[in-house]
Amino acid sequence: MSQPLVGKPLDRVDGPAKVTGAINYTADNAFPNMLHAVIVPATVARGRIRSIDESRARAAAGVVEVMTHRNAPRVNPDKTDPSDSLLFLLQNDAVEFDRQPVAVVIARTFEQATYAADLVKVDYDSLAPAMDLETAAVFVPKEINGQPATRERGSAQAAFAAAPVRVQETYRTPTEHHNPMETHATIAEWDGSRLSLHDATQWAFGVRHRIAAIFGIDPNDIRVASPFIGGAFGCKGQVWSHVPLAAMAAKLVSRPVKLVLTRPQMFGWVGHRPQTVQVVSLGADRSGRLLSVTHNVQSETSVSDEFVEPCAVFSRDLYATPNYAMSAELRRLNISKPTYQRGPGESTGSFAVESAMDELAYALKLDPLELRLRNYSENNPDSGKPYTSKNLRECYARAAERFGWAARNPVVRSTRRGRMLVGSGMASASRATHRSAASARIRMSADGSVTIACGTVEQGTGSSTVYGQLASEILEIPFERVTFEFGNTDLPDAPIAAGSQTAGSVGSVVVVAANQVRERLASLGGRVPAEGIDLHVSDEPGPEVEQYAQQSFGAHFAEVEVDPDLGMVSVTRFVGAYEGGRILNEKTARSQFLGGIVWGISMALFEDTRYDVRTGRIMNATLSDYLVPTNADIPDPDIIIIEEDDPHVNPAHVKGIGEVGICGSAAAVANAIYHATGIRVRDLPITPDKLIG
């Protein structure tokens, strides 16, 4: 077979095994003498446990043990890092949110444990929960991801007050819950003081570190395996309560224990995207140049922990303006702690900012695309640093041409297709790209085959394929001669597979490692010695982090049809153009952009976690009631990939693309709905009642 080039749309090497069911995900594993654990979730959102009657559960067939706060092993639930979450490990009787773990039933089979969990009777001294974002206790966080929570350049308020054209509106996004196909799962097995964990996680090394602190043991005595993940999107990025609970249960019964979350429990203690209230103020001169941007954000957090949805980073880092201000407030509610969800901050912030930009365009009687071009930033507007690369102008031009934007009638409610109102809208896409330190072991055998090992995980992005492509190109060997090993803490250290950084981090160390093998081979005259070439390589960000702004960009264009009588919305066309540095595999890259678009449409039209504000209970904690789009709701998106030569971003020359597709796509749909109907909806999701009220 001829040598493939980086970027070619190779099929994923794990594809056949996945579609034939040969891949083992965490819950697919089984061990001798293994028991099954099921968590009993709280049925109140605030209070204390008055009593637990587990007698019927203990008498049920197959039940081995019931773990409650009265008999649970004593552990340390405290944080080891500010980014950690406080855990609920049956150490006391307090209840802070709906579905908080209050007991664990351990039985011979999953079915027996599930049945017995329903027999556990818990009585509570309950109190009225805090559930209203407008009236809840408020505080200002000290920082957002290491940056000040409040910042200003220039004089934003004064410039806004003096601006000839002004837009100031409030935009709202709801609580949204992760729903990957694979729910969370953990298998724990103790061998004396050594612990083996199989866990559905985006960061095996992070699990090892946190579990070691919880149990007070040496991290080297813990092995975490997580080779394949059936979707994650942020919810599997940190340790949640069920992971140590599984290990506690295994310690209690001295047998391996498997704990798998049910779909309703995915709405419990494993994080969510928080609701936000965002006030965006834009002041411009009459030509459309921004004079002032202000972005104030309120979002929810739990009563005992802190998570900030960094919405304002989208406005901070995109458009050129001399005057800018941002602020953040948190409101404490009786909910589980929010967490990162695909495109955290930029996905929600882009809805507000790009909707406001659309409103400003109409106020100016200016084409929305032209407004964005007039405020194009050549350097990062906040730091002043040059970008490692930026081809957003080309994204705008290519997507607009493919969409036919120039033929759009700008007048709202002017276009029909039969009885349907037709509208077109657009928005910018922007997302920071990151890189962390990573290590790899690379071995070239005497026969010329190469094995690369790194403890990263595979969450559906095609890791073993794209890193194999990188190595095969550098070493000039057939792709089939490269094997990529991954998925456990026995392998060299890797960062969390999140934050649009995995390809930049792991891909870079693969590039460095392959180049070192190439150099070693050259020094040996091109002949591999009998013992092979075996190297352990580490790589970390260098001075480019201080010298450049690192960001991915794109442009979304959406067309919708709206039924004027029923308010039903259909997205009929979607064109997106994106740049992401060097594209490692055209097919897997397209999949990432496509996934972001689908989720953006889902944000715009479907997703909304609904609470009973009187009780704090989630009312739609199933996929029958929590709406996500199906195939019939999504058009075939037209995706344009603009490859860049970016030698500054990292050794692999790649930028993150896993999240940029969701940033702005909801706004493009919302703006298209306004163009179709003349009705501006500023709170997501956009449901029929908001269009016919």
C-alpha positions as CSV (number, residue, x, y, z in Angstrom):
1,M,0.0,0.0,0.0
2,S,1.3,3.5,-0.8
3,Q,2.1,5.7,2.1
4,P,-0.8,8.0,3.2
5,L,-0.3,11.6,3.8
6,V,-1.4,13.5,6.9
7,G,-4.9,14.9,6.2
8,K,-6.1,12.1,4.0
9,P,-9.6,10.8,4.9
10,L,-8.4,7.4,6.1
11,D,-11.0,5.2,7.8
12,R,-10.6,4.9,11.5
13,V,-8.6,1.8,12.5
14,D,-11.0,1.1,15.3
15,G,-14.1,1.5,13.1
16,P,-14.8,-2.1,12.2
17,A,-14.4,-3.3,15.8
18,K,-16.7,-0.6,17.0
19,V,-19.5,-1.2,14.5
20,T,-19.3,-5.0,15.0
21,G,-19.5,-4.7,18.8
22,A,-16.0,-6.0,19.4
23,I,-14.9,-3.0,21.5
24,N,-15.2,-3.2,25.2
25,Y,-16.4,-0.1,27.0
26,T,-16.1,0.1,30.7
27,A,-19.5,-1.4,31.5
28,D,-18.8,-4.3,29.1
29,N,-16.0,-5.7,31.3
30,A,-16.6,-8.5,33.8
31,F,-14.3,-10.0,36.4
32,P,-14.5,-13.2,38.4
33,N,-16.6,-12.9,41.6
34,M,-17.8,-9.4,40.6
35,L,-20.8,-7.8,42.2
36,H,-23.0,-5.0,40.9
37,A,-23.7,-1.7,42.7
38,V,-26.6,0.7,42.1
39,I,-26.8,4.1,43.7
40,V,-30.0,5.2,45.6
41,P,-30.5,8.9,44.7
42,A,-32.1,11.5,47.0
43,T,-35.7,12.5,46.3
44,V,-35.4,15.9,47.9
45,A,-33.1,18.8,46.9
46,R,-32.4,20.2,50.3
47,G,-32.5,18.7,53.8
48,R,-31.1,16.0,56.0
49,I,-31.7,12.3,56.1
50,R,-33.9,11.5,59.1
51,S,-33.8,7.7,58.7
52,I,-32.9,5.0,56.3
53,D,-34.8,1.7,56.3
54,E,-32.8,-0.8,54.3
55,S,-34.3,-4.0,55.8
56,R,-36.4,-4.9,52.8
57,A,-33.5,-4.3,50.5
58,R,-31.2,-6.5,52.6
59,A,-33.8,-9.3,52.5
60,A,-34.1,-9.2,48.7
61,A,-32.6,-11.9,46.6
62,G,-28.9,-11.5,45.7
63,V,-28.2,-8.5,48.0
64,V,-24.8,-8.7,49.6
65,E,-24.6,-5.2,51.3
66,V,-26.3,-1.8,51.6
67,M,-23.8,1.1,52.0
68,T,-25.1,4.2,53.7
69,H,-23.6,7.1,55.7
70,R,-23.8,4.8,58.7
71,N,-21.4,2.1,57.5
72,A,-19.5,3.6,54.5
73,P,-15.7,3.6,54.8
74,R,-14.4,6.9,56.0
75,V,-12.6,8.7,53.2
76,N,-11.5,12.3,52.4
77,P,-13.9,14.0,50.0
78,D,-12.1,17.3,50.0
79,K,-10.6,18.8,46.9
80,T,-7.0,18.4,46.0
81,D,-7.2,21.1,43.3
82,P,-9.4,24.1,42.9
83,S,-10.8,22.6,39.6
84,D,-12.0,19.5,41.5
85,S,-15.6,19.1,42.6
86,L,-16.7,18.4,46.1
87,L,-17.9,14.8,46.3
88,F,-20.8,13.2,48.1
89,L,-19.5,10.0,49.5
90,L,-22.0,9.0,52.2
91,Q,-19.9,10.7,54.9
92,N,-22.8,12.6,56.5
93,D,-26.6,13.0,56.3
94,A,-26.9,16.3,54.4
95,V,-28.6,16.6,51.1
96,E,-27.9,19.5,48.7
97,F,-29.5,18.6,45.4
98,D,-31.9,16.3,43.6
99,R,-30.5,12.8,42.9
100,Q,-27.5,13.2,45.3
101,P,-26.2,9.7,46.2
102,V,-27.6,8.7,49.6
103,A,-27.0,4.9,49.6
104,V,-25.5,2.1,47.4
105,V,-27.0,-1.3,47.1
106,I,-24.6,-4.1,46.2
107,A,-25.9,-7.4,44.8
108,R,-24.9,-10.4,42.7
109,T,-26.6,-9.0,39.5
110,F,-27.4,-5.5,38.2
111,E,-31.1,-6.4,38.1
112,Q,-31.1,-7.6,41.7
113,A,-29.3,-4.4,42.8
114,T,-31.7,-2.2,40.8
115,Y,-34.7,-3.9,42.3
116,A,-33.3,-3.7,45.9
117,A,-32.4,0.0,45.5
118,D,-36.1,0.7,45.0
119,L,-36.8,-1.0,48.3
120,V,-34.6,1.4,50.3
121,K,-36.8,3.8,52.2
122,V,-35.3,7.1,53.0
123,D,-37.1,9.7,55.1
124,Y,-35.9,13.3,55.1
125,D,-36.2,16.5,57.1
126,S,-36.6,18.6,53.9
127,L,-36.4,22.4,53.4
128,A,-37.5,24.6,50.6
129,P,-34.6,24.6,48.0
130,A,-33.1,27.8,46.5
131,M,-34.0,27.4,42.8
132,D,-34.6,31.0,41.5
133,L,-31.6,32.5,39.8
134,E,-32.9,36.0,40.2
135,T,-33.2,35.8,44.0
136,A,-30.5,33.3,45.0
137,A,-27.5,34.2,47.0
138,V,-25.0,36.0,44.8
139,F,-21.2,36.4,44.8
140,V,-18.4,37.4,42.4
141,P,-15.9,34.7,41.7
142,K,-12.2,35.6,42.2
143,E,-11.2,34.3,38.8
144,I,-12.3,32.5,35.7
145,N,-9.8,29.8,34.6
146,G,-7.0,31.7,36.1
147,Q,-8.1,35.1,34.6
148,P,-9.8,38.0,36.4
149,A,-13.6,37.6,36.5
150,T,-14.0,41.3,35.9
151,R,-11.9,43.3,33.4
152,E,-12.1,46.4,31.3
153,R,-10.0,48.1,28.7
154,G,-10.8,51.7,27.8
155,S,-14.0,53.2,29.1
156,A,-16.8,50.9,28.0
157,Q,-19.7,52.5,29.8
158,A,-18.8,56.1,28.7
159,A,-18.2,55.0,25.2
160,F,-21.5,53.1,25.1
161,A,-23.4,56.1,26.4
162,A,-21.9,58.3,23.7
163,A,-22.4,55.9,20.8
164,P,-24.7,57.0,18.0
165,V,-26.2,53.4,17.7
166,R,-26.7,51.2,20.7
167,V,-28.1,47.8,21.4
168,Q,-28.5,46.5,25.0
169,E,-30.4,43.2,25.5
170,T,-30.6,40.3,27.9
171,Y,-30.1,36.8,26.6
172,R,-30.8,33.6,28.5
173,T,-29.6,30.0,28.1
174,P,-31.1,27.1,30.1
175,T,-29.5,24.3,32.2
176,E,-28.5,21.5,29.8
177,H,-27.3,18.0,30.7
178,H,-24.8,15.8,29.0
179,N,-26.3,12.8,27.4
180,P,-23.5,10.7,25.8
181,M,-24.5,7.3,24.5
182,E,-22.4,5.7,27.2
183,T,-23.4,6.6,30.7
184,H,-20.8,6.8,33.4
185,A,-19.4,3.5,34.7
186,T,-16.7,2.3,37.1
187,I,-15.4,-1.1,38.0
188,A,-13.2,-1.2,41.2
189,E,-11.1,-4.1,42.4
190,W,-8.8,-4.1,45.5
191,D,-5.7,-6.3,45.9
192,G,-4.6,-5.5,49.4
193,S,-3.7,-1.8,49.3
194,R,-3.6,-1.7,45.5
195,L,-6.6,-0.6,43.5
196,S,-7.5,-1.3,39.9
197,L,-10.2,0.9,38.3
198,H,-11.9,0.7,34.9
199,D,-13.5,4.0,34.5
200,A,-15.3,5.9,31.7
201,T,-13.1,9.0,32.0
202,Q,-11.5,11.6,29.8
203,W,-8.4,11.6,32.0
204,A,-7.1,8.4,33.6
205,F,-4.2,10.2,35.3
206,G,-6.6,12.7,36.9
207,V,-8.7,9.9,38.3
208,R,-5.6,8.2,39.8
209,H,-4.5,11.4,41.4
210,R,-7.9,12.2,43.0
211,I,-8.6,8.7,44.1
212,A,-5.2,8.5,45.8
213,A,-6.0,11.6,47.8
214,I,-9.5,10.3,48.7
215,F,-8.2,7.0,50.1
216,G,-4.9,8.3,51.3
217,I,-2.8,5.8,49.3
218,D,0.2,6.1,46.9
219,P,-0.9,7.0,43.3
220,N,1.5,4.3,42.1
221,D,-0.7,1.8,43.8
222,I,-3.7,2.7,41.6
223,R,-4.1,1.6,38.0
224,V,-6.8,3.3,35.9
225,A,-7.9,1.9,32.5
226,S,-10.1,3.8,30.1
227,P,-9.3,2.9,26.6
228,F,-12.6,3.6,24.9
229,I,-15.3,6.1,25.8
230,G,-18.7,6.2,24.3
231,G,-18.9,10.0,24.3
232,A,-18.1,12.4,27.0
233,F,-18.2,16.1,26.0
234,G,-16.9,17.3,29.4
235,C,-19.0,15.3,31.9
236,K,-16.3,12.6,32.1
237,G,-13.5,15.2,32.5
238,Q,-13.2,14.9,36.3
239,V,-13.9,12.5,39.2
240,W,-17.5,12.4,40.3
241,S,-19.0,10.7,43.4
242,H,-19.7,7.3,41.8
243,V,-16.1,6.6,41.1
244,P,-14.9,6.5,44.8
245,L,-18.3,5.1,45.8
246,A,-17.5,2.1,43.6
247,A,-14.1,1.7,45.2
248,M,-15.6,2.1,48.7
249,A,-18.2,-0.6,47.9
250,A,-15.5,-2.9,46.7
251,K,-13.5,-2.3,49.9
252,L,-16.6,-2.9,52.0
253,V,-17.4,-6.3,50.4
254,S,-13.9,-7.3,49.5
255,R,-14.9,-8.2,46.0
256,P,-14.8,-6.4,42.6
257,V,-17.8,-4.1,42.1
258,K,-19.2,-2.6,38.9
259,L,-21.3,0.6,39.2
260,V,-23.1,1.8,36.1
261,L,-25.3,5.0,36.1
262,T,-28.8,4.8,34.7
263,R,-29.9,7.4,32.2
264,P,-31.9,9.4,34.9
265,Q,-28.9,9.4,37.1
266,M,-27.0,11.3,34.4
267,F,-29.1,14.2,35.5
268,G,-27.8,13.8,39.1
269,W,-24.3,14.4,40.4
270,V,-22.1,14.3,37.2
271,G,-22.4,18.0,36.1
272,H,-24.2,20.0,33.5
273,R,-24.1,23.2,31.5
274,P,-25.3,25.9,33.8
275,Q,-28.1,28.3,33.0
276,T,-27.0,31.9,32.2
277,V,-28.4,35.4,32.1
278,Q,-26.2,37.6,29.9
279,V,-26.6,41.3,29.3
280,V,-24.8,42.4,26.1
281,S,-24.3,46.1,25.3
282,L,-23.0,47.1,21.9
283,G,-22.3,50.7,20.9
284,A,-21.3,51.6,17.3
285,D,-20.8,54.5,15.1
286,R,-23.1,54.9,12.1
287,S,-20.7,53.1,9.8
288,G,-20.9,50.0,12.1
289,R,-17.6,50.1,13.8
290,L,-17.8,49.0,17.4
291,L,-17.0,51.7,19.9
292,S,-18.0,49.7,23.0
293,V,-18.7,46.1,24.1
294,T,-20.0,45.1,27.5
295,H,-20.8,41.6,28.5
296,N,-22.2,40.9,32.0
297,V,-22.9,37.3,32.9
298,Q,-24.9,35.6,35.7
299,S,-24.8,31.9,36.0
300,E,-25.7,29.2,38.5
301,T,-23.5,27.1,40.8
302,S,-24.2,24.7,43.7
303,V,-24.6,25.8,47.3
304,S,-21.2,24.4,48.4
305,D,-19.0,24.5,45.3
306,E,-18.1,26.9,42.5
307,F,-18.1,26.6,38.7
308,V,-18.0,29.6,36.4
309,E,-19.3,29.4,32.9
310,P,-16.8,31.7,31.1
311,C,-19.3,33.2,28.6
312,A,-17.5,36.5,28.2
313,V,-14.4,35.1,26.7
314,F,-16.2,34.9,23.4
315,S,-16.8,38.7,23.3
316,R,-13.4,39.4,24.9
317,D,-11.4,37.6,22.2
318,L,-13.2,38.2,18.9
319,Y,-14.1,41.7,17.7
320,A,-11.9,44.8,17.5
321,T,-13.2,47.5,19.8
322,P,-11.3,50.1,21.8
323,N,-13.6,49.9,24.9
324,Y,-14.5,46.6,26.5
325,A,-15.8,45.4,29.9
326,M,-16.8,42.0,31.2
327,S,-18.1,40.8,34.6
328,A,-19.3,37.5,36.1
329,E,-21.7,36.7,39.0
330,L,-22.6,33.4,40.5
331,R,-25.9,32.5,42.1
332,R,-26.0,29.6,44.6
333,L,-28.8,27.1,44.0
334,N,-29.7,23.6,45.3
335,I,-28.4,21.9,42.2
336,S,-25.4,19.7,41.5
337,K,-22.2,21.5,40.6
338,P,-22.1,22.5,36.9
339,T,-19.2,21.5,34.8
340,Y,-17.6,21.9,31.4
341,Q,-19.9,21.0,28.4
342,R,-18.7,21.1,24.8
343,G,-17.5,24.6,24.1
344,P,-17.9,25.8,27.7
345,G,-18.4,29.5,27.8
346,E,-18.0,30.2,24.1
347,S,-21.1,28.1,23.2
348,T,-23.4,30.0,25.5
349,G,-21.6,33.3,25.2
350,S,-21.7,33.1,21.4
351,F,-25.5,32.9,21.4
352,A,-25.7,36.2,23.3
353,V,-23.0,38.1,21.4
354,E,-23.8,36.9,17.9
355,S,-27.5,37.5,18.5
356,A,-26.6,41.1,19.7
357,M,-24.4,41.6,16.6
358,D,-27.4,40.6,14.5
359,E,-29.6,43.1,16.3
360,L,-27.0,45.8,15.8
361,A,-26.9,45.0,12.1
362,Y,-30.6,45.5,11.8
363,A,-30.4,48.7,13.8
364,L,-27.7,50.0,11.4
365,K,-29.5,48.6,8.3
366,L,-26.2,46.9,7.5
367,D,-25.6,43.4,6.3
368,P,-24.8,41.1,9.3
369,L,-21.7,39.7,7.5
370,E,-20.5,43.2,6.6
371,L,-20.8,44.3,10.2
372,R,-18.5,41.5,11.3
373,L,-16.0,42.3,8.6
374,R,-15.9,45.9,9.7
375,N,-15.0,44.8,13.2
376,Y,-12.5,42.1,12.2
377,S,-9.5,41.8,14.6
378,E,-6.1,41.3,13.1
379,N,-4.6,40.7,16.5
380,N,-6.3,39.4,19.6
381,P,-8.3,42.4,20.9
382,D,-7.7,41.6,24.5
383,S,-4.0,40.7,24.7
384,G,-2.9,42.5,21.6
385,K,-0.9,39.4,20.6
386,P,-0.8,38.2,17.0
387,Y,-2.7,35.0,16.2
388,T,-0.6,31.9,15.3
389,S,-2.9,32.0,12.3
390,K,-6.3,33.4,11.4
391,N,-8.3,32.8,8.2
392,L,-11.7,33.9,9.4
393,R,-12.1,36.2,6.4
394,E,-11.8,33.2,4.1
395,C,-14.2,31.3,6.3
396,Y,-16.8,34.1,5.9
397,A,-16.2,34.3,2.1
398,R,-16.3,30.6,1.3
399,A,-19.3,29.9,3.4
400,A,-21.2,32.9,2.2
401,E,-20.6,32.0,-1.4
402,R,-21.6,28.4,-0.9
403,F,-24.7,29.5,1.0
404,G,-25.8,32.1,-1.5
405,W,-25.8,34.8,1.1
406,A,-25.6,37.7,-1.4
407,A,-29.0,36.8,-2.9
408,R,-30.7,37.0,0.5
409,N,-33.5,39.6,0.8
410,P,-32.6,41.4,4.0
411,V,-36.1,42.4,4.9
412,V,-37.6,40.3,7.7
413,R,-40.6,38.1,6.9
414,S,-40.0,38.7,3.2
415,T,-39.4,35.2,1.9
416,R,-41.8,32.3,1.7
417,R,-41.6,28.7,0.4
418,G,-45.2,27.8,-0.1
419,R,-46.9,28.8,3.2
420,M,-43.6,28.5,5.2
421,L,-41.7,31.5,6.3
422,V,-38.0,31.3,5.2
423,G,-35.1,33.0,6.9
424,S,-31.4,33.1,6.7
425,G,-28.9,33.9,9.5
426,M,-25.2,33.8,10.1
427,A,-22.8,34.0,13.0
428,S,-19.1,33.8,13.7
429,A,-17.3,30.9,15.3
430,S,-14.4,31.3,17.7
431,R,-12.8,29.0,20.3
432,A,-9.5,29.1,22.0
433,T,-7.1,26.2,21.4
434,H,-4.8,24.8,24.0
435,R,-1.9,22.5,24.6
436,S,-0.5,20.8,27.6
437,A,2.5,18.7,28.4
438,A,2.4,15.1,27.2
439,S,4.7,12.1,27.1
440,A,5.0,9.1,24.8
441,R,7.1,6.0,24.3
442,I,8.1,5.1,20.7
443,R,9.7,1.9,19.6
444,M,10.9,1.0,16.1
445,S,11.5,-2.8,15.9
446,A,14.1,-4.4,13.8
447,D,11.5,-5.2,11.1
448,G,10.7,-1.4,10.8
449,S,7.3,-1.5,12.5
450,V,6.6,1.2,15.0
451,T,4.6,1.2,18.3
452,I,3.7,4.5,20.0
453,A,2.3,4.4,23.6
454,C,0.6,7.2,25.4
455,G,-1.9,7.2,28.2
456,T,-4.5,9.3,26.4
457,V,-8.0,8.0,25.8
458,E,-10.2,7.4,22.7
459,Q,-13.5,9.2,23.0
460,G,-14.6,8.8,19.4
461,T,-12.2,11.2,17.7
462,G,-10.0,8.7,16.0
463,S,-6.8,9.0,18.1
464,S,-5.1,5.9,17.0
465,T,-5.7,6.8,13.4
466,V,-4.5,10.4,13.3
467,Y,-1.4,9.8,15.4
468,G,-0.5,6.9,13.2
469,Q,-0.8,9.1,10.2
470,L,1.5,11.7,11.7
471,A,4.2,9.1,12.6
472,S,4.0,7.2,9.3
473,E,4.5,10.4,7.3
474,I,7.5,11.5,9.4
475,L,9.1,8.1,9.4
476,E,8.2,7.4,5.7
477,I,6.7,4.0,6.5
478,P,3.3,2.6,5.5
479,F,0.5,3.5,7.8
480,E,-0.2,-0.1,8.6
481,R,3.2,-0.5,10.2
482,V,2.3,2.0,13.0
483,T,0.4,0.9,16.1
484,F,-0.8,3.3,18.7
485,E,-1.4,2.1,22.3
486,F,-3.5,4.1,24.7
487,G,-6.0,4.1,27.5
488,N,-4.3,3.4,30.9
489,T,-2.0,4.8,33.5
490,D,0.7,2.2,32.9
491,L,1.5,4.3,29.8
492,P,3.3,7.6,29.6
493,D,1.4,10.6,31.0
494,A,-1.1,12.4,28.9
495,P,-3.4,15.4,29.7
496,I,-7.1,15.4,29.9
497,A,-8.8,14.8,26.6
498,A,-10.8,18.0,26.6
499,G,-10.4,21.8,26.0
500,S,-9.7,21.5,22.3
501,Q,-6.1,20.4,23.2
502,T,-5.7,16.7,22.7
503,A,-4.5,16.7,19.1
504,G,-2.2,19.7,19.9
505,S,-0.8,18.0,23.0
506,V,-0.6,14.3,22.1
507,G,-0.1,15.0,18.4
508,S,2.9,17.3,19.2
509,V,4.7,14.7,21.3
510,V,4.1,12.1,18.6
511,V,5.7,14.5,16.1
512,V,8.7,15.1,18.4
513,A,9.1,11.4,19.2
514,A,8.9,10.4,15.5
515,N,11.4,13.0,14.5
516,Q,13.8,11.8,17.2
517,V,13.5,8.2,15.9
518,R,14.2,9.5,12.4
519,E,17.3,11.3,13.6
520,R,18.5,8.3,15.5
521,L,17.9,6.1,12.4
522,A,19.9,8.5,10.3
523,S,22.8,8.4,12.7
524,L,22.8,4.6,12.4
525,G,23.0,4.8,8.6
526,G,19.3,4.0,8.1
527,R,19.5,0.5,9.6
528,V,17.5,-0.5,12.7
529,P,19.6,-2.4,15.2
530,A,18.5,-5.9,16.3
531,E,17.4,-4.5,19.7
532,G,15.3,-1.8,17.9
533,I,15.1,1.9,18.8
534,D,13.2,2.7,22.0
535,L,12.7,6.2,23.3
536,H,10.7,7.9,26.0
537,V,9.8,11.5,24.9
538,S,8.2,14.4,26.7
539,D,7.0,17.7,25.2
540,E,5.4,20.8,26.7
541,P,4.3,24.2,25.5
542,G,7.2,26.7,24.8
543,P,7.5,30.4,24.3
544,E,4.8,30.5,21.7
545,V,2.3,30.5,24.5
546,E,3.5,34.0,25.5
547,Q,4.1,35.2,22.0
548,Y,0.9,34.4,20.2
549,A,-2.9,34.1,20.7
550,Q,-4.0,30.6,19.9
551,Q,-7.5,30.4,18.5
552,S,-9.7,28.5,15.9
553,F,-12.3,30.3,13.9
554,G,-15.2,29.7,11.6
555,A,-18.4,31.0,10.1
556,H,-22.0,29.6,10.3
557,F,-24.8,30.2,7.8
558,A,-28.3,28.7,8.5
559,E,-31.6,28.6,6.7
560,V,-34.8,27.8,8.4
561,E,-38.5,27.3,7.6
562,V,-41.0,28.4,10.2
563,D,-44.7,27.4,10.1
564,P,-46.5,30.7,10.7
565,D,-49.5,29.1,12.3
566,L,-47.8,26.4,14.5
567,G,-44.5,28.0,15.2
568,M,-42.6,24.8,14.2
569,V,-39.1,25.4,13.0
570,S,-37.1,23.3,10.6
571,V,-33.4,23.9,9.8
572,T,-33.4,23.3,6.1
573,R,-29.8,24.2,5.2
574,F,-26.6,24.8,7.1
575,V,-23.2,25.8,5.7
576,G,-20.1,26.1,7.9
577,A,-16.5,27.0,7.1
578,Y,-13.8,26.3,9.7
579,E,-10.1,26.6,10.0
580,G,-8.1,24.5,12.4
581,G,-4.4,24.6,11.5
582,R,-3.1,21.5,9.9
583,I,-5.9,18.9,9.4
584,L,-4.7,15.5,10.4
585,N,-7.6,13.5,8.8
586,E,-10.2,15.1,6.7
587,K,-12.9,12.5,7.6
588,T,-12.4,12.7,11.4
589,A,-12.2,16.5,11.2
590,R,-15.4,16.8,9.3
591,S,-17.0,14.6,12.0
592,Q,-15.9,17.0,14.7
593,F,-17.3,20.0,12.9
594,L,-20.5,18.2,12.1
595,G,-21.0,17.2,15.8
596,G,-20.6,20.8,16.8
597,I,-23.2,22.0,14.3
598,V,-25.7,19.3,15.4
599,W,-25.3,20.3,19.1
600,G,-25.7,24.0,18.2
601,I,-29.0,23.2,16.5
602,S,-29.9,21.2,19.5
603,M,-29.1,24.2,21.8
604,A,-31.2,26.5,19.6
605,L,-34.3,24.4,19.4
606,F,-34.4,21.5,21.8
607,E,-32.4,21.2,25.0
608,D,-33.8,22.4,28.3
609,T,-33.5,20.8,31.7
610,R,-36.7,21.6,33.6
611,Y,-36.8,21.9,37.4
612,D,-39.8,22.0,39.6
613,V,-38.9,25.2,41.4
614,R,-40.9,24.2,44.5
615,T,-39.1,21.0,45.1
616,G,-35.8,21.4,43.1
617,R,-36.5,18.1,41.3
618,I,-35.7,17.6,37.6
619,M,-38.9,16.8,35.7
620,N,-37.5,15.6,32.4
621,A,-34.6,13.3,33.4
622,T,-35.0,10.8,30.5
623,L,-34.4,10.9,26.8
624,S,-38.1,10.7,26.3
625,D,-38.6,14.1,27.9
626,Y,-35.2,15.8,27.6
627,L,-35.3,16.6,23.9
628,V,-32.3,16.2,21.5
629,P,-32.6,16.2,17.7
630,T,-33.0,13.1,15.7
631,N,-31.8,12.6,12.1
632,A,-35.0,14.1,10.8
633,D,-34.3,17.4,12.6
634,I,-30.9,17.9,11.0
635,P,-30.1,18.8,7.4
636,D,-27.0,17.5,5.7
637,P,-24.6,20.3,6.7
638,D,-22.3,21.5,4.1
639,I,-18.9,21.7,5.8
640,I,-15.9,23.6,4.3
641,I,-12.5,22.9,5.9
642,I,-9.9,25.5,5.3
643,E,-6.5,24.1,6.1
644,E,-3.8,26.4,7.3
645,D,0.0,26.4,7.5
646,D,0.5,27.3,11.2
647,P,4.1,26.7,12.3
648,H,3.6,28.7,15.5
649,V,0.9,26.9,17.4
650,N,2.7,23.6,18.2
651,P,5.0,21.0,16.7
652,A,2.0,19.3,15.0
653,H,0.8,22.6,13.5
654,V,-2.8,21.7,14.6
655,K,-5.4,23.8,16.3
656,G,-8.4,22.4,18.3
657,I,-11.5,21.7,16.2
658,G,-13.6,19.6,18.6
659,E,-15.6,22.6,19.9
660,V,-15.4,25.5,17.5
661,G,-18.4,24.0,15.5
662,I,-20.8,24.6,18.4
663,C,-19.6,28.1,19.1
664,G,-22.0,30.4,17.3
665,S,-24.1,27.8,15.5
666,A,-27.1,28.2,17.9
667,A,-27.0,32.0,17.2
668,A,-27.0,31.4,13.4
669,V,-30.2,29.5,13.8
670,A,-31.8,32.1,16.1
671,N,-30.8,34.9,13.7
672,A,-32.4,32.9,10.8
673,I,-35.6,32.6,12.8
674,Y,-35.7,36.3,13.3
675,H,-35.2,36.9,9.6
676,A,-38.0,34.5,8.8
677,T,-40.5,35.8,11.4
678,G,-39.5,39.2,12.7
679,I,-39.7,37.8,16.2
680,R,-36.5,38.0,18.2
681,V,-36.2,35.2,20.8
682,R,-33.5,35.9,23.3
683,D,-34.0,32.8,25.6
684,L,-33.2,29.3,24.4
685,P,-34.5,27.0,23.3
686,I,-36.7,28.6,20.7
687,T,-39.9,26.6,21.0
688,P,-43.2,27.1,19.1
689,D,-44.9,28.9,22.0
690,K,-42.3,31.7,21.7
691,L,-43.1,32.2,18.0
692,I,-46.9,32.2,18.1
693,G,-47.6,33.9,21.5
